[in-house]
Amino acid sequence: MRFNKKRKLSAAQTLAFGFALIIVTGALLLMLPISSKDGQPIGFLDALFTATSATCVTGLVVFDTYLQFTLFGQIVILTLIQIGGLGFMTFAILFSMVLRKKIGLRERAFLMEAVSADRLAGVVRLARRVLFGTLLIEGTGALLLSLRFCPMLGLERGVWYGVFHAVSAFCNAGFDLFGYQAPYQSLVGFESDPLVLLTIAGLIVVGGIGFVVWDDVVEHRLNIRRYTLHAKAVLFGTAMLLAGSTVLFYILEADASFAGMTAPQRLLAAFFQAVTPRTAGFNAVDLTQLSEGGALLTMLLMLVGAAPGSTGGGMKLTTVAVLMMAVSAHLRRRNDVDLFSRRIDPETVRKAFCNCAFYLSLMLSVSFVILAVQQEMLMKDVFFECISAIGTVGLSTGITRDLLPLSKALVLLLMYVGRVGSVTVFIAVSRKKTSKLRYPVEHIIIG
């Protein structure tokens, strides 16, 4: 008599289903009366939306975090942000190390998937560096922010605000507690405050470049020649995007959202606006006042997203870099796709195109359904919202609160896919099919 062995989950399935379990648990906690200031439990869909936004480090909200949630609810949200930013497998490894449990090959494979490492060797050491590095960076950020918030809010509340916003920024989440000034305020009241904006921007950038890049920088320090191709692509791409976007925002928003600012204030606002669409979700200016060019640039930056294995989501910076180099190679009639004097694996190029196609098709499909269901909404606002969701950014023109249940569920799906990864989700829900049959080759005309 034959017995089938219990089928084990793959690393991709564990990652996808683990995030889903954390989201549902967070939603149930947010539904408790103790989580809401009015003592009334919020609906399951709204709780699930908030938990998804926190775990997927997005920042889209149906309630103002300060006005709706008690300290308990805020702690739940911050915990979800921290777990979502670092990945739950990283925390599982932490507990294993604390309990002195042996970390086997299976656990190492899961961790490699969680932090987007390219090899199994050294992955536990990388996880240890990630945890200690996160504590150091978030602690430094919290201290700097507390220097501003404590004089404003008092010692205890100022420290809590420093910690909350440092974690939210480092994890690229975009949740804020400034609803006491005005609902859904974000950082609009600090548009000319260098300490707050530069600290938040620094945390966003460091969190968004990815843990593997951290490891490279720690190992080789300023010896850039020894950096991996991945690290070079991320650091160079990040620098180029920040510099170029800062200049463009400075020019485009001079008579729009930056109107009335001095030149130094405009430069600070332009730099922050260049940083935050890279999956962060904070805004220091009213997004409804953005120029048409500024709104388009923001959407493009949201699509790009952060680096793989970082606290952010999105289509990923390296995916866009590979796509651009592949197009360049094709236009120059070259067989190989090269970057920094290295040839990129054709499988990586194919994965980049697949990832891009999946992201765009899903985003456009959801946008179409929302526009069909809620025809009173503007196409630009819906596109902005959906790109923000799948890029796990959290910037919004304010339509999140007006979404119908079906629209909320679809935006929720976009946030989940954007954080876990389109390819990971697809692998998790699909079965691997192997076949020795290969069809004959025939040409089809393109272009």
C-alpha positions as CSV (number, residue, x, y, z in Angstrom):
1,M,0.0,0.0,0.0
2,R,1.5,3.3,-1.1
3,F,1.2,6.5,0.9
4,N,1.8,9.9,-0.6
5,K,4.2,12.1,1.4
6,K,2.9,15.3,2.7
7,R,3.6,18.0,0.2
8,K,5.9,20.7,1.6
9,L,5.5,24.4,0.7
10,S,8.2,25.9,-1.5
11,A,10.1,29.0,-0.4
12,A,7.9,31.2,-2.7
13,Q,4.7,29.7,-1.3
14,T,5.9,30.1,2.3
15,L,6.6,33.7,1.6
16,A,3.3,34.4,0.0
17,F,1.1,32.5,2.4
18,G,3.1,33.8,5.4
19,F,2.4,37.4,4.5
20,A,-1.3,36.6,4.0
21,L,-1.4,35.0,7.5
22,I,0.2,38.0,9.1
23,I,-2.2,40.3,7.3
24,V,-5.3,38.4,8.5
25,T,-3.9,38.3,12.1
26,G,-3.3,42.0,12.0
27,A,-6.8,42.7,10.6
28,L,-8.4,40.7,13.5
29,L,-6.4,42.7,16.0
30,L,-7.4,46.0,14.4
31,M,-11.0,45.0,14.6
32,L,-10.9,44.8,18.4
33,P,-12.7,47.6,20.2
34,I,-9.4,48.4,22.1
35,S,-7.8,49.4,18.7
36,S,-10.3,52.2,18.0
37,K,-10.6,55.5,19.9
38,D,-14.4,55.4,19.8
39,G,-14.5,51.9,21.2
40,Q,-16.4,50.6,18.1
41,P,-14.8,47.8,16.0
42,I,-14.2,48.7,12.4
43,G,-15.4,46.5,9.6
44,F,-13.4,43.5,8.4
45,L,-12.7,44.9,4.9
46,D,-11.4,48.2,6.3
47,A,-9.3,46.3,8.9
48,L,-8.0,44.0,6.2
49,F,-7.2,47.0,4.0
50,T,-5.3,48.7,6.8
51,A,-3.4,45.6,7.8
52,T,-2.5,44.9,4.2
53,S,-1.3,48.5,3.7
54,A,0.9,48.2,6.9
55,T,2.3,44.7,6.2
56,C,2.9,45.5,2.6
57,V,4.5,48.8,3.7
58,T,2.3,50.9,1.5
59,G,0.6,53.6,3.4
60,L,-2.8,53.9,1.7
61,V,-5.4,54.4,4.4
62,V,-9.2,54.5,4.8
63,F,-8.8,56.1,8.2
64,D,-6.5,58.7,9.5
65,T,-4.1,56.6,11.7
66,Y,-4.0,59.2,14.6
67,L,-7.7,60.0,14.7
68,Q,-9.0,56.4,14.4
69,F,-6.6,54.2,16.3
70,T,-5.6,54.1,20.0
71,L,-2.0,53.5,21.1
72,F,-2.7,49.8,21.0
73,G,-3.9,50.0,17.4
74,Q,-0.9,52.2,16.5
75,I,1.4,49.6,18.0
76,V,-0.3,46.9,16.0
77,I,0.2,48.9,12.8
78,L,3.8,49.6,13.6
79,T,4.5,45.9,14.3
80,L,3.0,45.0,11.0
81,I,5.1,47.6,9.3
82,Q,8.3,46.3,10.9
83,I,7.5,42.7,10.1
84,G,6.5,43.5,6.5
85,G,9.5,45.7,5.9
86,L,12.1,43.1,7.0
87,G,10.1,40.0,6.1
88,F,8.7,37.6,8.6
89,M,11.3,35.0,7.7
90,T,14.0,37.3,9.0
91,F,12.2,37.5,12.4
92,A,11.8,33.7,12.4
93,I,15.5,33.3,12.0
94,L,16.1,35.9,14.8
95,F,14.0,33.8,17.2
96,S,15.8,30.6,16.1
97,M,19.2,32.3,16.9
98,V,17.9,33.6,20.2
99,L,16.7,30.1,21.1
100,R,20.0,28.6,19.8
101,K,18.1,26.3,17.4
102,K,19.9,24.9,14.4
103,I,19.1,26.7,11.2
104,G,18.8,24.0,8.5
105,L,19.1,24.2,4.7
106,R,15.3,24.6,4.3
107,E,15.2,27.6,6.6
108,R,18.2,29.1,4.8
109,A,16.5,28.7,1.5
110,F,13.4,30.5,2.8
111,L,15.6,33.3,4.1
112,M,17.4,33.6,0.8
113,E,14.0,34.1,-0.9
114,A,12.9,36.6,1.7
115,V,16.0,38.9,1.4
116,S,16.5,38.2,-2.4
117,A,20.0,36.9,-1.8
118,D,21.7,35.2,-4.8
119,R,23.4,32.4,-2.9
120,L,22.8,30.2,0.2
121,A,26.2,30.7,1.7
122,G,26.3,33.5,4.3
123,V,22.6,34.2,4.3
124,V,22.3,33.8,8.1
125,R,25.2,36.2,8.6
126,L,23.3,38.6,6.2
127,A,20.1,38.2,8.3
128,R,22.1,39.0,11.5
129,R,23.5,42.2,9.9
130,V,20.1,43.2,8.6
131,L,18.6,43.0,12.1
132,F,21.4,44.8,13.9
133,G,21.7,47.3,11.1
134,T,18.0,48.0,11.2
135,L,18.1,48.6,15.0
136,L,21.0,51.0,14.6
137,I,19.5,53.0,11.6
138,E,16.0,53.2,13.0
139,G,17.4,54.1,16.4
140,T,19.4,56.9,14.9
141,G,16.5,58.2,12.9
142,A,14.2,58.1,16.0
143,L,16.7,60.1,18.0
144,L,17.0,62.8,15.3
145,L,13.2,63.0,14.8
146,S,12.7,63.1,18.6
147,L,14.9,66.2,18.7
148,R,12.1,68.0,16.8
149,F,9.1,66.3,18.1
150,C,9.8,66.4,21.9
151,P,9.8,70.2,22.1
152,M,6.5,70.1,20.1
153,L,4.7,67.3,21.8
154,G,6.4,66.6,25.2
155,L,8.9,63.9,26.0
156,E,6.8,60.7,26.0
157,R,4.7,61.5,23.0
158,G,7.7,63.1,21.1
159,V,9.8,59.9,21.6
160,W,6.8,57.8,20.4
161,Y,6.4,59.9,17.3
162,G,10.2,59.7,16.7
163,V,10.1,55.9,16.9
164,F,6.9,55.5,14.8
165,H,8.0,57.7,12.0
166,A,11.6,56.4,11.9
167,V,10.3,52.8,11.5
168,S,7.6,53.9,9.0
169,A,10.2,55.8,6.9
170,F,12.9,53.1,7.0
171,C,10.4,50.4,6.1
172,N,9.1,52.7,3.3
173,A,5.6,52.5,4.7
174,G,4.4,56.1,4.8
175,F,2.1,55.9,7.8
176,D,2.0,59.0,10.0
177,L,0.5,60.4,13.2
178,F,0.0,64.0,12.3
179,G,-3.8,63.8,12.0
180,Y,-4.0,65.9,15.2
181,Q,-3.0,68.9,12.9
182,A,-5.4,68.0,10.1
183,P,-6.7,64.6,8.8
184,Y,-4.4,62.9,6.3
185,Q,-1.8,65.6,6.9
186,S,1.4,63.5,6.4
187,L,4.4,65.9,6.5
188,V,2.8,68.9,4.9
189,G,3.4,70.9,8.0
190,F,7.2,70.3,7.8
191,E,7.7,71.3,4.1
192,S,10.5,73.7,5.1
193,D,12.0,71.7,8.0
194,P,15.4,70.2,6.9
195,L,15.8,68.1,10.1
196,V,12.5,66.2,9.6
197,L,12.6,65.9,5.8
198,L,16.2,65.0,5.4
199,T,16.0,62.4,8.2
200,I,12.9,60.8,6.7
201,A,14.4,60.9,3.2
202,G,17.7,59.4,4.5
203,L,15.8,56.5,6.2
204,I,13.7,55.9,3.0
205,V,16.8,55.7,0.8
206,V,18.8,53.4,3.1
207,G,15.8,51.1,3.5
208,G,15.1,51.1,-0.2
209,I,18.5,50.1,-1.6
210,G,18.2,46.6,-0.2
211,F,19.9,44.3,2.3
212,V,22.2,42.7,-0.2
213,V,23.6,46.1,-1.2
214,W,24.1,46.8,2.6
215,D,26.2,43.7,2.8
216,D,28.3,44.7,-0.2
217,V,29.0,48.1,1.2
218,V,29.9,46.7,4.7
219,E,32.2,44.2,3.1
220,H,34.0,46.4,0.6
221,R,33.4,49.8,2.0
222,L,34.6,52.4,-0.6
223,N,36.2,49.9,-2.9
224,I,33.5,50.2,-5.5
225,R,35.3,48.0,-8.0
226,R,34.7,45.0,-5.8
227,Y,31.0,45.6,-5.5
228,T,28.7,43.1,-7.2
229,L,26.9,44.1,-10.4
230,H,23.7,44.2,-8.5
231,A,25.0,46.7,-5.9
232,K,26.5,48.9,-8.6
233,A,23.3,48.9,-10.6
234,V,21.2,49.8,-7.5
235,L,23.5,52.5,-6.2
236,F,24.1,54.1,-9.6
237,G,20.4,53.9,-10.5
238,T,19.3,55.4,-7.2
239,A,21.7,58.3,-7.5
240,M,20.7,59.0,-11.1
241,L,16.9,58.9,-10.3
242,L,17.3,61.1,-7.3
243,A,19.4,63.7,-9.1
244,G,17.3,63.8,-12.2
245,S,14.0,63.8,-10.4
246,T,15.1,66.6,-8.0
247,V,16.0,68.8,-11.0
248,L,12.7,68.0,-12.8
249,F,10.5,68.6,-9.7
250,Y,12.3,71.9,-9.0
251,I,11.4,73.1,-12.5
252,L,8.0,71.6,-12.9
253,E,6.5,72.5,-9.5
254,A,7.9,76.1,-9.3
255,D,4.5,77.6,-10.1
256,A,2.4,74.7,-8.8
257,S,2.8,72.9,-5.5
258,F,6.1,74.8,-4.7
259,A,4.6,78.2,-5.3
260,G,5.5,80.8,-2.7
261,M,8.6,78.9,-1.5
262,T,12.1,80.4,-1.5
263,A,14.8,78.8,-3.6
264,P,16.3,76.7,-0.7
265,Q,12.8,75.6,0.4
266,R,12.0,74.6,-3.2
267,L,15.2,72.6,-3.5
268,L,14.4,70.7,-0.2
269,A,10.9,70.0,-1.3
270,A,12.0,68.9,-4.8
271,F,14.6,66.5,-3.2
272,F,12.0,65.0,-0.8
273,Q,9.4,64.7,-3.6
274,A,12.1,62.8,-5.7
275,V,12.7,60.4,-2.8
276,T,9.2,59.6,-1.5
277,P,7.6,58.1,-4.6
278,R,10.2,55.3,-4.4
279,T,7.7,53.3,-2.3
280,A,7.7,55.6,0.8
281,G,4.3,57.4,0.8
282,F,5.1,60.5,2.8
283,N,4.3,63.8,1.2
284,A,5.4,67.3,2.2
285,V,3.2,69.1,-0.3
286,D,-0.5,68.8,-1.2
287,L,-0.5,66.2,-4.0
288,T,-3.7,67.6,-5.5
289,Q,-1.6,70.8,-6.3
290,L,1.0,68.9,-8.4
291,S,1.4,70.0,-12.0
292,E,0.4,67.6,-14.7
293,G,4.1,67.0,-15.4
294,G,4.9,66.5,-11.7
295,A,2.0,64.0,-11.3
296,L,3.2,62.0,-14.3
297,L,6.8,62.0,-13.0
298,T,5.5,60.9,-9.6
299,M,3.7,58.0,-11.2
300,L,6.7,56.9,-13.2
301,L,8.9,56.9,-10.0
302,M,6.2,54.9,-8.2
303,L,6.3,52.3,-10.9
304,V,10.0,51.9,-10.6
305,G,9.9,51.2,-6.9
306,A,12.8,50.2,-4.6
307,A,15.5,47.6,-5.0
308,P,15.0,43.8,-4.6
309,G,15.4,42.5,-1.1
310,S,14.7,45.9,0.5
311,T,12.0,47.2,2.8
312,G,10.1,48.6,-0.2
313,G,8.2,47.1,-3.1
314,G,7.3,48.0,-6.6
315,M,8.4,46.7,-10.0
316,K,12.0,47.1,-8.7
317,L,14.8,49.4,-9.8
318,T,17.0,46.5,-11.2
319,T,14.0,45.3,-13.3
320,V,13.8,48.7,-15.0
321,A,17.6,48.8,-15.4
322,V,17.7,45.4,-17.2
323,L,14.8,46.4,-19.4
324,M,16.5,49.6,-20.5
325,M,19.7,47.8,-21.3
326,A,17.9,45.1,-23.2
327,V,16.1,47.7,-25.3
328,S,19.4,49.5,-25.9
329,A,21.2,46.2,-26.9
330,H,18.3,45.4,-29.4
331,L,18.5,48.9,-30.9
332,R,22.2,48.6,-31.4
333,R,21.8,45.1,-32.9
334,R,23.8,43.4,-30.1
335,N,23.1,39.8,-29.0
336,D,24.3,40.4,-25.4
337,V,22.8,42.6,-22.8
338,D,25.7,44.3,-20.9
339,L,25.9,46.4,-17.8
340,F,29.0,47.8,-16.2
341,S,31.2,45.5,-18.5
342,R,29.3,42.4,-17.5
343,R,26.9,40.3,-19.5
344,I,23.5,39.8,-18.0
345,D,22.1,36.3,-18.0
346,P,19.3,35.9,-20.7
347,E,17.1,34.3,-18.1
348,T,17.3,37.4,-16.0
349,V,16.3,39.5,-19.0
350,R,13.3,37.3,-19.6
351,K,12.3,37.5,-16.0
352,A,12.5,41.3,-16.1
353,F,10.2,41.5,-19.1
354,C,7.8,39.0,-17.5
355,N,7.8,41.0,-14.2
356,C,7.1,44.3,-16.0
357,A,4.3,42.8,-18.2
358,F,2.6,41.3,-15.1
359,Y,2.8,44.5,-13.1
360,L,1.5,46.7,-15.9
361,S,-1.3,44.3,-17.0
362,L,-2.5,43.8,-13.4
363,M,-2.4,47.6,-12.7
364,L,-4.3,48.4,-15.9
365,S,-6.8,45.7,-15.3
366,V,-7.6,46.9,-11.8
367,S,-7.8,50.5,-13.0
368,F,-10.2,49.5,-15.7
369,V,-12.5,47.7,-13.3
370,I,-12.5,50.6,-10.8
371,L,-13.3,53.1,-13.6
372,A,-16.1,50.8,-14.8
373,V,-17.6,50.4,-11.3
374,Q,-17.1,54.0,-10.2
375,Q,-17.5,56.1,-13.3
376,E,-17.5,59.4,-11.5
377,M,-13.8,59.0,-10.7
378,L,-11.1,60.7,-12.9
379,M,-8.9,58.3,-14.8
380,K,-5.7,60.2,-13.6
381,D,-6.7,59.7,-10.0
382,V,-7.5,56.0,-10.4
383,F,-4.2,55.4,-12.3
384,F,-2.3,57.3,-9.6
385,E,-4.0,55.2,-6.8
386,C,-3.4,51.9,-8.5
387,I,0.2,52.6,-9.3
388,S,0.7,53.7,-5.8
389,A,-0.8,50.5,-4.5
390,I,1.2,48.1,-6.7
391,G,4.3,50.1,-6.1
392,T,3.6,49.9,-2.3
393,V,4.1,53.7,-2.2
394,G,1.0,55.0,-0.4
395,L,0.8,58.4,-2.0
396,S,-2.8,59.3,-2.8
397,T,-4.9,62.1,-4.3
398,G,-7.5,61.3,-1.6
399,I,-9.8,58.8,-3.4
400,T,-8.9,55.8,-1.1
401,R,-11.7,56.7,1.3
402,D,-14.3,56.9,-1.6
403,L,-13.6,53.4,-2.9
404,L,-16.4,50.9,-3.0
405,P,-15.9,47.5,-1.4
406,L,-14.9,45.8,-4.7
407,S,-12.5,48.6,-5.5
408,K,-10.9,48.4,-2.0
409,A,-10.5,44.6,-2.4
410,L,-8.8,45.1,-5.8
411,V,-6.4,47.8,-4.5
412,L,-5.7,45.5,-1.5
413,L,-4.7,42.8,-4.0
414,L,-2.4,45.3,-5.8
415,M,-0.6,46.1,-2.5
416,Y,-0.1,42.4,-1.7
417,V,1.3,41.6,-5.1
418,G,3.5,44.7,-5.1
419,R,5.1,43.8,-1.8
420,V,5.5,40.0,-2.1
421,G,6.4,40.2,-5.8
422,S,4.4,39.4,-8.9
423,V,6.6,36.4,-9.9
424,T,6.6,35.1,-6.3
425,V,2.8,35.2,-6.1
426,F,2.4,33.6,-9.5
427,I,4.8,30.8,-8.6
428,A,3.0,30.3,-5.2
429,V,-0.4,29.8,-6.8
430,S,0.6,27.8,-9.9
431,R,1.7,24.3,-10.3
432,K,4.9,23.4,-12.0
433,K,4.3,21.5,-15.2
434,T,7.1,19.5,-16.9
435,S,6.8,18.2,-20.5
436,K,9.2,16.7,-22.9
437,L,7.1,17.9,-25.8
438,R,8.4,20.9,-27.7
439,Y,6.5,22.4,-30.6
440,P,8.1,23.3,-34.0
441,V,9.5,26.8,-34.3
442,E,7.7,29.3,-36.6
443,H,8.2,33.0,-37.0
444,I,5.7,35.8,-36.2
445,I,6.1,39.3,-37.5
446,I,6.9,41.9,-34.8
447,G,6.8,45.7,-35.5
